[in-house]
């Protein structure tokens, strides 16, 4: 079975008896390698000491007074957000439990970057053993900003950051640590080139055809099914629809009564004009010392 998404850090975690990912010290330490937290040459002694202390003991309690003593304002804000997120993870035994708690309580000021990375590693667990690159590529829509556009009468989803080419540093420090090269082109995923997805999965340089009746839409439905099953322990069936508005009968597989609802189906696959649109998923491409803050 091919490995994929090495940059998410799944190899730094372990599973509990129920198959959820344990919060390990190694996983927590990976966040300290982010450029927003790596102390630059001009960093104060307090910031350097804080970084060193968490490298030695990533679960060590950090008081607000310690963060307030950091000299740089951006660094103070970054550490406040990171320690808050770290505390959220360590309060729960697993990453899935931490994610569910965040969603149920509202995410607050948790940076979208952290939330997307959490979804990334959980999805890697969800899709472990999946041998269909279309399903794995479709799952990228859960945590990577996508640009949607019409191309040869097909609706194509391509990675926003790969297209823009504006992010000189990788979202995950593990990309650099693992020596994963930067991609130089974007290919639309097809049956012919699908085997190459596994070696390119961390480059996010393969686009997905989401046109009605194409394989990508069904793959996205399967990714949703797997996600709901893993997170909520509920079996669901997701069927691609081409109509804009349909009557839907919900039939839970675990019994219970069906409920008829009026829904508006996803309309992107039937657009007549080739007008690109951006998914409303924030990204973080600020890397300089003067812009070291996590995007919120």
N, C-alpha and C positions, 0 to 999 in steps of 0.2 A: 504494500500500500504506500502511495506517494505521500510524503510529508508536505505541508504547505503552511503559509503564514508564520514563518519562524519568528518574524519581528514582533508578534503579539506577546511573546514571553510565556507561552503555554508550557514550555519545557522547564520553566522555573517554578511550576506549581505541581501539586499532586492531587489525587482525587480522594474524596471520602467514600464511605460505603455506599452512598446513594448516587455516586457519579458526579457530584459537584466539585468544583475546584477549591482546594484549600488555600487560604492566604498564608503564604510562606515568607520567611525573611528574605529569601533570594528574590522573590517577586517584588517586595517592597523596596529593596535596594536598587532595582532597575530604574525607579523613578529618580533616584539621586544622580543618575547619569544624564538626565535631560539637560539641555543647554541653559534652560531658564534657572536651573538650580546649581549648576556647576559654577563654583566661585571663580570669577575672572581675576586677573592680576590685581585690579584695584579694589577687590572686595575687602571689607573690614575683618578684623580678627574674630568678631562675634559670628559673622556669617561662616567663616572658615571653620570655626570650632563647632558650630551647629552641624555643618555638613559632615565633619569627621565623626561627631558623636553618633549620628544616625547611620553612618556606614558601619560603625562598630556595633550598634544596637538599634536596628531599624524600628523597634517598638518602644523605644525609650520615650517617656512622657516629655512633652515640650510645652512649656508655659507660654502664655501670651506675652509675658514680660521679656522672655528670651527673644522672641521674634521682634518685639518693639525696640530692642536694643540694636538691631541691625541698622547700619548707617544708610544704606541705599533704599529709597522708598519703593522702587520696583521690586527689589529683592525681598523687602518685608512683605509685600503683597503676595509675591510668589510663594514664599514660605508659609504664609498664613493659609493660602489655598491648599498647598500640598499637604501640610500637617492636618488640616481639616479633613481632606480626602483620606489620608493615611489612617486617621482615627476612625473614619467611617468603615474602612476595610477591616481594621483589627477588632472592631466591635462585633464583627460577625465571623463565623468560622470559615465561611466560603465566600467566593466572589459573587456567586449567584444570589446568595442571601443579602449581601451588601447592595447589589444592584436593585433587587426587589424593594428593599427598604427605601432606597433613594427615590424610586419611581412612586411608591405609595405615599411617601411624605412630601413629594415635590423635590426637585433636584436642588432648589435653593441657588446658592452661588457656586455650585460645583461647575468648574469649567467644562464646556462641551468637549474639549479635548480629552479630559479624563473619562467622561462618560462614554465617548466613542471608543476609547481604548479598552474600557471595561467590557463593552459589547463585543469588541473584536476578539478578546481572549475567550470570553464565554462562548461565542459562536464557534471558535476553533474547537472547543470541547464538544459542542453540539454536533458538529460535522465530522468529528473524528471517525474515521472508517468510511466516510463518504467517498465513492470512487467516480462521482459525476462532476466534472469541472464546471458544468453549466450551473449546477446547484450552488457550488462554492462561489463561483463568480457572482451569481445573483445575490448571495448573502452579503457581498461587499456593500450593497445598497443600504444595509442596516447601519453602517458606521463610517462610510466614506462619502464625501460630497460627490454628487454626480452631475454632469451636464447632459441634458436631454436634447436631442436634435433629430431632425428628419434627414435621412440620407438614402437616396435611391428608393424612396417611398417606404422606408423602414424607420422605425423609432429606435434610435441608438442611445444607450447610456454609456458614457465614458467618464473616467475618473477626472474630476474637476482639477485637482492639483497637478495631475500628470499633463493635462491639456495646457493649463496655464503656465506651467514651468516656472512658477514664481516662488517656490519653496526650496531654497538652497540646502536646507538641513532636513533630514527625515523626521517624520512625526515620532518615530520610535528610535531611541538611541541604539537599540539592538540592531537596526539596519546597518549602522556604521560598525558596530562591534562584530557583526557577522560577516562584514565585507561584501554586502549585497550591492552590486553595481547599479548605477542609475539606468533607467530605460531610455531608449532613443526613438521609439516609435510606438504607435498604438495600432493594434490589429483587432478586428472584430472576431470574436470567438465563433468558430465554426467546427463542424465535425472533423475537418481535416487538420486544423491546428490545435484542437482541444488537448492532445497529450502534452503540448508545450506549456500549458497553463501552470502545471505543478512547479516547474522550474522558474516560472516568471511571477508566481503568486504574490511575492512581496514587492514587485515593481508596480503593481496595479496599472498595467499598461495594456490590458485587453478589454475592449468594449463589448457590450452585450446587446443583442437585438431583442427588444421587448415588443415587437410588433405582434398584432393579434394572430394567433395560430402558430407562432414560432416557438421554438423550444425554450427561449429565455423566460417567457411569461410563466410557463408551467414550472420551470426551475425555481422561480421566485416564490410561487405558491408552495412548493415543497420545502423551501427554506423557512417560510413562515410556519408551516406545519411542524417542522422539527423544533423550531424555537419555542413555540407555544407548549409543545409536549415536554420539552426539557425544563422550561421555567415554571410552568403551571401544572404539569402532570395532567394535561387535558389533551385528548385525542381530537383533532379537528381536521376537516377536509377543506382545502382551498381550491376552488375551481375558477380558472380564468374566464372572464366575461368580456364581451365586446360591446354590449349595450351600455348606453349612458345611464339609464335608469331602469331598474328591474325590481320585480317582487322577489324577495329572498325568504325562503323558509329555513330557519336555523334548526338543525337536528343534532343535538348533542349526542355523541356516541355512548355516553354513560347513562343514557336514559333521561327521563324528564319529558316535559311537554315542548313541542315545537312552537316557535313564535314567529309570526309573519311580520316582516318589517319592510319599509320602503327605504331603499338605499340608492345612493348615487355612485355608480361604478367609476373606476379610474378612467379618465377621459383622454389620457395622453396618447393612446395607441390609434386614435382615429382623427388626428388633426390633419387638416388639409394643407395648411401653410407650413413651410419649413422655417419655423421660428424657434430658435434655441431658447431654452429656459433653464434656470439653475435651480437645483434642489435647495431647500431652505435649511441646509445643515451647515452650521458654522465650521470654519477651519481655523487653524492657527499657523500663520506663516511668519511670525515676527521672531527674529532671532538675535538682533543686535543688543548690546548692553543697554542702550537707551530705550529699547522696546522689548525688555525681557519679561513682560507680563503675560501670564496665561490669559488666553482669550475667554471672555465670559459673555 
